Amino acid sequence: MDKPIPPEKPAQLLNDLESIRELLGDAGNEPPLLVDSLDPDSIPLLSEIVTPPPSALPPPPKPLPPQVPPLRDTLSQRLNSDSELNRLDNELRAAAELILQDVIDDFVPQIEAELKKRLQARLSRLLPPRRS
């Protein structure tokens, strides 16, 4: 089995960290302490960094007033849309009837077989068996 590697001594680890710091050139810089306070005025605000958008944008276009079509055109469009709706309604109903008939045709043999089976079971209970 693998032998666990014995942990290095803390003094050796500290020496390694000190040598890395010296190599990086950060020997004079000390990390900030947790007790150091931060001046809130030194943090910039978002409004100081981001410039507002230019206000020279053109105003949004005004909506056009709705034009009222003549009454005769409105009535003819209404009649055309009603006849189209009636035609679509009739086609939809015809398609629904065809689908229903297909479903009935698919299940009739199963229903018939189940009815025959139940009838035979009922007859055998109601009528005595035949004597030959």
C-alpha positions in Angstrom: 0.0 0.0 0.0 1.0 3.6 -0.4 2.7 5.1 2.6 1.2 8.4 3.6 3.6 11.3 3.1 4.5 12.7 6.5 3.4 16.3 6.8 6.2 18.8 6.5 7.0 20.8 9.5 5.5 24.3 9.8 8.9 25.9 10.0 9.8 24.4 6.6 6.5 25.6 5.1 7.1 29.1 6.5 10.6 29.2 5.0 9.2 28.2 1.6 6.6 30.9 1.7 9.2 33.5 2.7 11.5 32.4 -0.2 8.5 32.7 -2.7 7.8 36.2 -1.4 11.4 37.3 -1.9 11.4 35.9 -5.4 8.3 37.8 -6.2 9.7 41.1 -4.9 7.0 41.7 -2.4 9.3 41.8 0.6 8.4 45.4 1.5 4.7 45.2 1.1 2.8 43.9 4.0 -0.7 42.5 3.5 -3.5 44.6 4.9 -4.6 43.7 8.3 -8.3 42.9 9.1 -8.3 45.7 11.7 -7.4 48.3 9.1 -10.4 50.6 8.4 -11.5 51.6 4.9 -12.4 55.1 4.2 -15.9 55.1 2.6 -15.2 58.3 0.8 -12.5 56.6 -1.2 -15.0 54.2 -2.9 -16.3 55.8 -6.1 -20.0 55.9 -6.8 -21.5 54.4 -9.9 -22.9 57.8 -10.9 -19.3 59.1 -10.8 -18.0 56.5 -13.2 -20.9 56.0 -15.7 -21.8 59.0 -17.8 -25.5 59.6 -18.4 -26.8 59.1 -21.9 -27.2 62.1 -24.1 -30.6 63.7 -23.8 -30.6 64.8 -27.4 -32.6 61.7 -28.5 -35.5 62.5 -30.8 -38.9 62.2 -29.1 -40.9 59.0 -29.9 -43.2 59.3 -32.8 -46.8 60.2 -32.0 -49.3 57.5 -32.9 -51.5 58.3 -35.8 -55.2 58.8 -35.1 -57.1 55.7 -36.0 -58.9 56.1 -39.3 -62.6 55.1 -39.2 -63.5 53.0 -42.3 -66.9 53.7 -43.9 -69.8 51.7 -42.5 -70.4 49.9 -45.8 -66.8 48.5 -45.8 -67.1 47.4 -42.2 -70.3 45.6 -42.8 -69.0 43.8 -45.9 -65.8 42.8 -44.1 -68.0 41.5 -41.2 -70.2 39.5 -43.5 -67.1 38.0 -45.2 -65.5 37.1 -42.0 -68.7 35.5 -40.7 -69.1 33.4 -43.8 -65.4 32.4 -43.5 -66.0 31.4 -39.9 -69.1 29.4 -40.8 -67.2 27.6 -43.5 -64.3 26.8 -41.2 -66.7 25.7 -38.5 -68.4 23.3 -40.9 -65.1 21.8 -42.1 -64.0 21.4 -38.5 -67.2 19.6 -37.5 -66.9 17.3 -40.6 -63.3 16.4 -39.7 -64.3 15.7 -36.1 -67.1 13.3 -37.3 -64.6 11.5 -39.5 -62.2 11.0 -36.6 -65.0 9.8 -34.3 -66.1 7.3 -36.9 -62.5 6.0 -37.3 -62.3 5.5 -33.5 -65.6 3.7 -33.5 -64.5 1.5 -36.4 -61.3 0.6 -34.6 -63.0 -0.4 -31.3 -66.1 -2.2 -32.6 -64.4 -5.6 -33.0 -63.0 -5.4 -29.5 -66.4 -4.3 -28.0 -68.2 -7.1 -30.0 -65.8 -9.8 -28.7 -66.2 -8.6 -25.1 -70.0 -8.6 -25.4 -70.0 -12.2 -26.9 -67.7 -13.4 -24.1 -69.9 -11.9 -21.4 -73.1 -13.3 -23.1 -71.6 -16.8 -23.2 -70.7 -16.6 -19.5 -74.1 -15.3 -18.6 -75.9 -18.0 -20.6 -73.8 -20.8 -19.0 -75.0 -19.6 -15.6 -78.6 -19.2 -16.6 -79.1 -22.3 -18.7 -78.3 -25.8 -17.6 -75.6 -27.6 -19.6 -76.9 -29.7 -22.5 -77.3 -33.5 -22.0 -76.3 -35.6 -24.8 
